[in-house]
């Protein structure tokens, strides 16, 4: 599902126009990106959490020359699915 298909589905479920659904979805995504990039954690109960994580410096290799190089530490965005989301994707076996 791409963003356009998601907008269509949200518009139908919420009984709003596609333009309104697109505006709300875009605003929500932009707000999440801004919060995570400023170091905040965004938690949506039942869905999951978005946060920034530190990736430590590590040694790597240049695939062309095979020479060793140091990959510097960096921050990366991360998503952790919530319990309800995980259970919908993979229901617990009884």
C-alpha positions as CSV (number, residue, x, y, z in Angstrom):
1,X,0.0,0.0,0.0
2,X,1.4,3.4,-1.0
3,X,0.5,6.8,0.5
4,X,-2.2,7.4,-2.1
5,X,-3.9,4.1,-1.3
6,X,-3.6,4.8,2.4
7,X,-5.2,8.3,1.9
8,X,-8.1,6.6,0.0
9,X,-8.6,4.0,2.8
10,X,-8.5,6.7,5.5
11,X,-10.9,8.9,3.6
12,X,-13.4,6.0,3.3
13,X,-13.1,4.9,6.9
14,X,-13.4,8.4,8.3
15,X,-16.1,9.6,5.9
16,X,-14.0,12.6,4.8
17,X,-12.8,13.8,1.4
18,X,-9.5,12.5,0.0
19,X,-8.1,16.0,0.3
20,X,-8.9,16.2,4.0
21,X,-7.5,12.7,4.6
22,X,-4.3,13.6,2.8
23,X,-3.9,16.8,4.8
24,X,-4.3,15.1,8.1
25,X,-2.1,12.1,7.2
26,X,0.7,14.4,5.9
27,X,0.4,16.6,9.0
28,X,0.6,13.5,11.3
29,X,3.6,12.1,9.5
30,X,5.4,15.5,9.4
31,X,4.8,15.9,13.2
32,X,6.2,12.4,13.9
33,X,9.3,13.1,11.8
34,X,9.9,16.5,13.6
35,X,9.4,15.0,17.0
36,X,11.7,12.0,16.4
37,X,14.4,14.2,14.7
38,X,14.4,16.5,17.8
39,X,15.0,13.5,20.1
40,X,11.5,12.9,21.3
41,X,9.8,9.5,21.3
42,X,6.3,9.2,19.8
43,X,4.1,6.5,21.2
44,X,0.8,5.5,19.7
45,X,-0.8,3.1,22.1
46,X,-1.8,-0.2,20.4
47,X,0.2,0.8,17.2
48,X,3.8,1.3,18.2
49,X,6.6,3.8,19.0
50,X,8.9,5.9,16.9
51,X,12.2,7.0,18.3
52,X,15.8,8.0,17.4
53,X,18.5,5.4,18.2
54,X,22.3,5.8,18.3
55,X,24.2,3.4,16.0
56,X,27.8,3.0,17.2
57,X,30.8,3.4,15.1
58,X,32.0,0.2,13.5
59,X,34.4,-1.3,11.1
60,X,33.4,-2.0,7.6
61,X,35.0,-2.8,4.2
62,X,34.9,-1.1,0.9
63,X,33.3,-3.7,-1.4
64,X,35.3,-2.5,-4.4
65,X,38.8,-2.4,-2.8
66,X,38.1,-4.7,0.2
67,X,40.0,-2.1,2.3
68,X,39.0,-1.6,5.9
69,X,37.3,1.6,6.9
70,X,35.6,3.1,10.0
71,X,31.8,3.8,9.6
72,X,31.1,6.7,12.0
73,X,28.4,6.6,14.6
74,X,25.1,8.0,13.6
75,X,21.5,8.4,14.7
76,X,18.8,6.4,12.9
77,X,15.0,6.4,13.1
78,X,13.5,3.3,14.6
79,X,10.0,1.8,15.0
80,X,8.8,-0.7,17.5
81,X,5.5,-2.3,16.9
82,X,3.0,-2.3,19.8
83,X,1.5,-5.5,21.3
84,X,-1.9,-5.1,19.6
85,X,-0.2,-4.5,16.2
86,X,2.1,-7.6,16.7
87,X,-0.9,-9.7,17.6
88,X,-2.9,-8.7,14.5
89,X,0.0,-9.5,12.2
90,X,0.9,-12.8,13.9
91,X,-1.9,-14.0,16.2
92,X,-0.6,-16.1,19.2
93,X,-0.9,-19.8,18.6
94,X,-3.0,-21.7,21.1
